[in-house]
């Protein structure tokens, strides 16, 4: 059901009230920045709130938002001094200053919501050292920290509207400093009005109405019939293809962009025969990403040859080095460790039963292996519901698992450390750390050292070199096999202008306007 402000006129054209209607199948359970941890909730907070830093439109380059400059970093890499913008007010009229920003970040940490660990793991102290200056001391050096401060939930919230208390959340409320203020929070819709006291560029529209649809079919039909202005997140592959084919005739505009999400295989190094590096390398060599791209996803994803996506400059397509695929390399590797058609490699391959397309990907990969290697390698497909899978990943239950990852912040660190770091382990495998959480149990003292170095150095060129070596080790040791990088799509009616889609998966509402 479309909101009344998006009614069609008798000739089928949307009316021109100056408001924009955005439709999605995404769901949200909270809009409290200290507890919200879903992609679409982050998109809403991106538009409702301001952070110390954001990204220049259309790029992955950081720029000041509530800060007025990038941080001054102490020589030991621990202390970040941040100058703040003056003349900013919250939606409730409260004045923004360093104390308010200190309160907001302290609340994010101390209220203990789902994303609290992002700051609590990194931050030692936060203090307003002047009315317009914030000083943050870290527990240990972390060069990607400014990117972390661009996380949607790390936004400023009014100290008069919230409290710092563990578990004290306001899921249906938001009082920040952004270009929009929340005026209605419903189970099936939200209403955002342009904030007339906003410090920055005023929105090109009077407000945005967000409509939540119960199915992809309902969202598809609402856009196709003109009941909504913009559609984002939730279309099926066939529906996206249909809109692409008819766009020229209907006059629809489509924004297509490489997304920040990746999909990959995690390999359990404690599970035989995956404890042999040659077996892992052979599996990696036989993957045909172009078949996944074109046959499974109809061109709506991009092949991925590293855990770091191609949208970041540090990416090196290391898994492309031997060809994609290379059956001869795979055969030679398997022969080296004693496998043959009379003694084939058999390994369980797990996927999430409730995730759309996972089964088709698993079946396609099985067919690829059969075509490339015949009886030499056999994948035994098994599935499990995602909640159960996530609960058991760190228990070593799955030899190979098909998973996806959406970064918390846009930096190469967030595609390497959450996968390859091991805080306690030995050559027999990881006992504690990120690789255990991923179900891989990968341990490398060299990798741990490199990750630590990448977090200490501020020089981008040096960090680039470190990430290059980390990706080379990834290809050699194969604890994970990258498969594809997502694409994001934004569908826009012909009378809507100013639509953009960020590499962070965010849709800026403020630039949308009706012609």
C-alpha positions in Angstrom: 0.0 0.0 0.0 1.5 3.3 -1.0 1.6 6.3 1.2 -1.0 9.0 0.5 1.7 11.5 -0.4 2.7 9.3 -3.3 -0.7 9.0 -4.9 -0.8 8.8 -8.7 -2.8 11.3 -10.7 -5.4 10.1 -13.1 -2.9 10.0 -16.0 -0.6 7.8 -13.9 2.1 10.4 -13.1 3.2 10.9 -9.5 1.9 14.1 -7.9 4.4 16.8 -7.1 4.0 17.6 -3.4 7.8 17.9 -3.1 8.1 14.8 -1.0 9.8 11.6 -2.1 8.6 8.1 -1.5 11.2 5.3 -1.1 10.2 1.7 -1.1 12.1 -1.3 0.2 11.6 -4.9 1.4 14.2 -4.3 4.1 13.1 -4.5 7.7 14.3 -2.6 10.8 13.8 -3.4 14.5 15.4 -0.2 15.8 16.6 3.2 14.7 18.6 3.8 17.9 22.1 4.4 16.7 23.6 2.7 19.7 21.8 -0.5 18.9 21.0 -0.5 15.1 23.1 -2.9 13.2 21.4 -3.6 9.9 22.1 -2.2 6.4 18.9 -0.3 6.0 18.8 1.1 9.5 22.3 2.4 8.8 21.0 4.0 5.6 18.3 5.8 7.6 20.8 7.0 10.2 23.1 8.2 7.4 20.3 10.5 6.3 18.9 11.4 9.8 22.2 12.0 11.5 25.7 13.4 11.2 29.0 11.8 12.1 32.4 13.3 12.7 33.4 12.1 9.2 31.6 11.0 6.1 32.5 10.2 2.5 32.7 12.5 -0.5 29.7 11.7 -2.7 30.6 9.0 -5.2 33.9 8.2 -3.6 35.5 6.2 -0.7 37.4 9.4 0.3 36.8 10.6 3.9 35.8 14.2 4.5 34.9 16.1 7.7 31.2 16.3 8.6 30.7 17.5 12.2 34.4 17.7 12.4 36.1 20.6 10.5 39.2 18.7 9.6 40.8 15.3 9.6 42.2 14.4 13.1 45.6 15.4 14.3 47.2 12.1 15.4 49.9 11.9 18.1 53.3 10.4 17.2 52.5 7.2 19.0 49.3 6.8 17.0 47.1 6.7 20.1 45.6 10.2 20.5 43.2 11.7 18.0 42.4 15.4 18.3 39.4 16.5 16.4 38.2 20.1 15.8 34.4 20.4 15.7 31.9 22.5 13.8 30.2 25.4 15.5 26.6 26.6 15.0 25.0 23.1 14.8 21.8 22.3 16.6 19.9 19.1 17.3 16.4 18.4 16.1 15.1 19.3 19.5 16.9 22.6 19.6 19.8 21.5 21.8 23.1 23.0 20.9 25.8 20.7 19.5 29.3 20.9 21.0 32.2 18.7 22.1 30.4 17.6 25.2 27.4 16.5 23.1 29.7 14.5 20.8 31.5 13.0 23.8 28.1 12.0 25.2 27.0 10.4 21.9 30.1 8.2 21.6 30.1 7.3 25.2 26.5 6.3 25.0 27.3 4.2 21.9 29.9 2.3 23.9 28.3 2.1 27.4 24.7 1.3 26.5 26.0 -2.0 25.2 24.1 -2.3 21.9 24.9 -4.7 19.0 27.5 -2.5 17.4 29.1 -1.2 20.7 32.2 -3.4 20.3 33.2 -1.4 17.2 34.3 1.5 19.5 34.7 -0.3 22.8 37.4 -2.6 21.4 39.4 0.4 20.0 38.7 3.4 22.4 40.3 4.0 25.7 39.0 7.5 26.6 36.8 10.2 25.0 36.9 13.7 26.3 35.7 17.2 25.3 39.0 19.1 25.7 37.5 22.4 24.5 33.9 23.5 23.6 34.8 22.8 19.9 37.4 20.1 20.4 37.2 16.3 21.0 40.1 14.2 22.0 40.0 10.4 21.7 42.7 8.1 23.0 42.9 4.6 21.6 43.9 1.4 23.4 46.4 0.7 20.6 47.2 2.3 17.3 44.5 1.9 14.6 45.1 3.8 11.4 41.6 3.1 10.1 40.0 4.8 13.1 38.7 7.9 11.1 36.9 5.5 8.8 35.4 3.8 11.8 34.1 7.2 13.0 32.1 7.3 9.7 30.0 4.3 10.8 26.4 5.3 10.7 25.7 4.6 14.4 28.6 6.8 15.5 26.4 9.9 14.9 25.7 12.8 17.3 22.5 12.4 19.4 20.9 15.0 21.7 22.0 14.7 25.3 18.6 15.9 26.4 16.8 13.2 24.5 18.9 10.2 25.5 20.6 8.7 28.5 23.8 6.7 29.1 22.6 3.5 30.7 23.2 -0.1 29.7 20.3 -1.4 27.7 18.5 2.0 27.6 17.5 2.2 24.0 14.8 4.2 22.1 14.1 2.0 19.0 11.4 4.3 17.6 13.1 7.6 18.2 15.9 9.6 16.7 17.0 13.1 17.7 20.2 14.1 15.9 21.7 16.9 13.8 21.0 15.6 10.2 19.3 17.1 7.2 16.1 15.2 8.2 14.2 14.7 11.4 12.0 11.7 12.2 8.4 12.6 12.6 6.7 9.2 12.3 8.0 5.7 13.1 5.5 3.0 12.1 5.7 -0.7 11.5 5.1 -0.3 7.7 6.3 3.3 7.1 8.5 6.1 8.3 8.1 9.8 7.7 11.1 12.1 7.5 10.8 15.9 7.2 13.5 18.3 6.0 15.1 19.9 9.1 14.9 23.7 8.6 17.8 24.4 11.0 20.2 22.1 9.3 23.7 23.5 9.3 24.7 22.2 5.9 23.2 22.0 2.4 19.4 21.9 2.7 17.6 18.9 1.1 16.2 19.3 -2.4 12.9 17.9 -1.2 10.5 18.7 1.6 10.7 15.2 3.1 11.0 11.5 2.5 8.4 8.8 3.2 9.8 5.3 3.5 7.4 2.4 2.7 8.2 -1.1 3.8 6.9 -3.9 1.5 6.3 -7.4 2.6 7.6 -9.0 -0.5 9.8 -8.4 -3.6 6.7 -8.8 -5.8 4.9 -6.0 -4.0 7.9 -3.7 -4.2 8.3 -4.5 -7.9 4.7 -3.8 -8.7 4.7 -0.6 -6.6 7.6 0.8 -8.6 6.3 -0.5 -12.0 2.9 1.2 -11.5 4.4 4.5 -10.2 3.2 4.1 -6.6 6.7 4.9 -5.3 9.4 7.2 -6.5 12.4 5.2 -5.7 13.0 1.4 -5.0 16.0 0.2 -3.1 16.9 -3.3 -1.7 14.8 -6.3 -2.1 14.2 -7.0 -5.8 14.6 -10.5 -7.1 17.1 -11.2 -9.9 14.4 -11.6 -12.5 12.7 -8.4 -11.4 15.9 -6.4 -11.7 16.4 -7.8 -15.2 12.8 -7.0 -16.1 13.2 -3.4 -15.0 16.5 -3.1 -16.9 15.0 -4.4 -20.1 12.0 -2.0 -19.9 13.8 1.1 -18.6 14.3 2.8 -21.9 10.7 2.5 -22.9 9.2 3.4 -19.5 11.7 6.2 -18.9 12.9 4.7 -15.6 16.4 5.5 -14.4 18.6 2.8 -12.9 21.7 3.6 -10.8 24.0 0.5 -10.7 27.1 0.5 -8.5 29.7 -2.0 -7.2 28.7 -2.6 -3.6 30.8 -3.1 -0.5 29.4 -6.6 0.3 31.4 -9.7 -0.6 30.6 -13.4 -0.8 33.2 -16.1 -0.1 33.9 -19.6 1.0 35.4 -20.2 4.5 37.6 -23.3 4.7 38.0 -25.1 8.0 41.8 -25.8 8.3 41.2 -28.3 11.2 38.9 -30.4 9.0 40.6 -33.2 7.0 41.5 -33.0 4.1 41.3 -29.2 4.2 44.3 -29.2 6.6 46.4 -29.8 3.4 47.2 -26.5 1.7 47.3 -28.3 -1.7 43.7 -29.3 -1.3 42.6 -25.7 -0.5 44.6 -24.4 -3.4 43.1 -27.0 -5.8 39.5 -26.0 -4.7 40.4 -22.3 -5.3 41.9 -23.1 -8.7 38.8 -24.8 -10.0 36.3 -22.0 -9.3 34.8 -20.4 -12.4 33.5 -17.0 -11.2 32.2 -15.9 -14.6 29.7 -18.8 -14.6 28.5 -17.6 -11.2 28.3 -14.0 -12.5 26.4 -14.8 -15.7 24.4 -17.9 -15.1 23.4 -17.6 -11.5 23.2 -13.8 -11.1 22.5 -12.7 -14.6 25.4 -10.3 -14.5 24.2 -8.6 -11.3 27.4 -9.3 -9.4 31.1 -8.9 -10.1 33.8 -11.7 -9.9 36.0 -11.2 -6.8 39.6 -12.3 -6.6 40.5 -11.1 -3.1 38.7 -10.5 0.2 39.3 -6.8 -0.4 36.8 -5.6 -3.1 37.8 -3.9 -6.3 36.3 -0.6 -5.0 39.2 -0.1 -2.7 42.6 0.8 -4.1 44.5 -1.7 -1.9 42.9 -4.6 -3.7 45.1 -7.0 -5.6 43.2 -9.7 -7.7 45.5 -12.4 -6.4 43.2 -15.4 -7.1 43.2 -14.4 -10.8 46.9 -15.2 -11.1 46.6 -18.8 -12.2 43.5 -18.2 -14.4 39.9 -18.6 -13.6 39.5 -21.6 -13.6 42.6 -23.7 -14.1 41.8 -27.4 -14.0 45.4 -28.4 -14.8 46.7 -26.6 -11.7 44.0 -28.2 -9.6 44.7 -31.7 -10.9 48.4 -31.4 -10.3 47.9 -30.2 -6.7 45.5 -33.0 -5.9 47.9 -35.6 -7.5 50.7 -34.2 -5.3 48.8 -35.2 -2.1 47.6 -38.6 -3.4 44.2 -38.0 -5.0 43.1 -39.7 -8.2 39.8 -40.7 -9.9 40.1 -44.0 -8.0 40.9 -42.2 -4.8 38.8 -38.9 -5.2 38.7 -36.0 -2.9 35.4 -35.9 -1.0 34.5 -32.8 1.1 31.3 -31.5 2.6 30.1 -28.1 1.3 27.6 -26.2 3.4 25.3 -23.3 2.6 22.4 -21.4 4.3 19.1 -23.0 3.5 17.1 -19.7 4.0 19.3 -17.4 2.0 18.0 -16.8 -1.5 20.4 -18.0 -4.3 22.8 -19.9 -1.9 21.4 -23.3 -3.0 21.8 -22.3 -6.7 25.3 -21.2 -6.1 26.2 -24.4 -4.3 24.7 -26.5 -7.1 26.5 -24.5 -9.8 29.8 -24.8 -8.0 29.3 -28.6 -7.8 28.6 -28.7 -11.5 31.7 -26.6 -12.2 33.9 -29.0 -10.2 32.4 -32.0 -12.0 33.0 -30.4 -15.4 36.6 -29.4 -14.6 37.8 -32.4 -12.6 35.4 -35.3 -13.4 35.5 -37.9 -10.6 38.6 -36.4 -9.1 36.7 -34.1 -6.7 33.3 -34.5 -5.2 31.4 -31.9 -3.2 28.8 -33.3 -0.7 26.1 -30.5 -0.5 24.5 -29.9 2.9 22.4 -27.0 4.2 21.4 -25.4 7.5 19.4 -22.4 8.6 21.6 -19.3 9.0 20.9 -18.8 12.7 22.1 -22.3 13.4 25.0 -21.9 11.1 26.3 -18.7 12.8 25.9 -20.3 16.2 28.1 -23.3 15.1 30.7 -21.7 12.9 33.2 -21.3 15.6 32.7 -24.9 16.8 34.3 -26.4 13.7 31.1 -27.9 12.5 31.5 -27.2 8.8 34.4 -28.1 6.5 33.4 -25.5 3.8 30.7 -22.8 4.2 29.3 -20.3 1.7 29.0 -16.9 3.5 28.7 -13.2 2.9 30.2 -10.1 4.6 29.2 -6.5 4.8 31.9 -4.2 6.3 31.2 -2.1 9.3 33.5 0.6 7.9 35.0 1.2 4.5 38.6 0.3 4.9 40.7 -2.7 3.7 41.3 -3.5 7.4 37.7 -4.5 7.7 38.1 -7.1 5.0 41.3 -8.6 6.4 41.4 -8.4 10.2 37.9 -10.0 10.7 39.0 -12.9 8.6 42.7 -13.6 9.1 43.7 -12.4 12.5 44.2 -14.9 15.3 44.9 -13.6 18.8 45.8 -17.0 20.3 47.1 -19.9 18.3 50.0 -22.0 17.0 50.9 -23.9 13.8 48.2 -26.4 14.8 45.5 -23.8 14.3 43.8 -20.8 15.9 42.3 -21.1 19.3 40.9 -17.5 19.7 40.3 -14.7 17.3 38.6 -13.6 14.2 39.5 -16.7 12.1 37.8 -18.9 14.7 34.6 -16.8 14.5 34.7 -17.4 10.7 35.0 -21.1 11.2 38.4 -21.2 9.4 40.9 -21.6 12.4 43.6 -20.0 10.3 46.8 -19.0 12.1 49.8 -17.2 10.8 52.3 -15.3 12.9 53.3 -13.3 9.9 49.7 -12.3 9.1 49.2 -11.2 12.7 52.3 -9.1 12.5 51.3 -7.5 9.2 47.8 -6.7 10.5 49.3 -5.0 13.5 51.7 -3.0 11.3 48.9 -1.9 9.0 47.1 -0.5 12.0 50.1 1.4 13.2 51.3 3.2 10.0 49.5 6.3 8.8 51.2 6.5 5.4 48.7 5.2 2.8 51.5 3.9 0.5 53.0 1.8 3.3 49.6 0.5 4.2 49.1 -0.4 0.5 52.3 -2.5 0.5 51.3 -4.3 3.7 47.8 -5.2 2.3 49.5 -6.4 -0.9 51.5 -8.9 1.1 48.5 -9.9 3.2 46.6 -10.7 0.0 49.5 -12.7 -1.4 49.5 -14.8 1.7 45.8 -15.2 1.4 46.3 -16.7 -2.1 49.1 -19.0 -0.9 47.4 -20.3 2.3 43.8 -20.2 1.1 41.8 -20.0 4.4 39.1 -18.3 2.4 38.1 -18.2 -1.3 36.5 -15.0 -2.5 33.7 -15.5 -5.0 31.9 -12.4 -5.9 31.3 -8.7 -5.0 27.7 -7.5 -4.8 26.2 -4.8 -7.0 23.7 -2.3 -5.6 20.7 -1.0 -7.6 18.6 2.0 -7.2 15.4 2.3 -9.4 14.1 5.8 -10.0 11.0 7.1 -11.7 11.6 9.4 -14.7 10.4 12.6 -12.9 13.0 12.2 -10.1 16.3 13.9 -10.3 19.5 13.7 -8.2 19.5 10.0 -7.3 22.9 8.6 -6.4 24.1 5.4 -4.7 27.2 5.4 -2.6 29.9 2.6 -2.5 28.9 2.3 1.2 25.5 1.1 0.1 23.9 4.4 1.3 21.3 6.3 -0.6 21.5 10.1 0.0 17.9 11.3 0.4 18.8 15.0 0.4 19.7 15.2 -3.4 16.4 13.7 -4.5 13.9 16.0 -6.1 10.9 16.0 -8.4 11.4 17.5 -11.8 
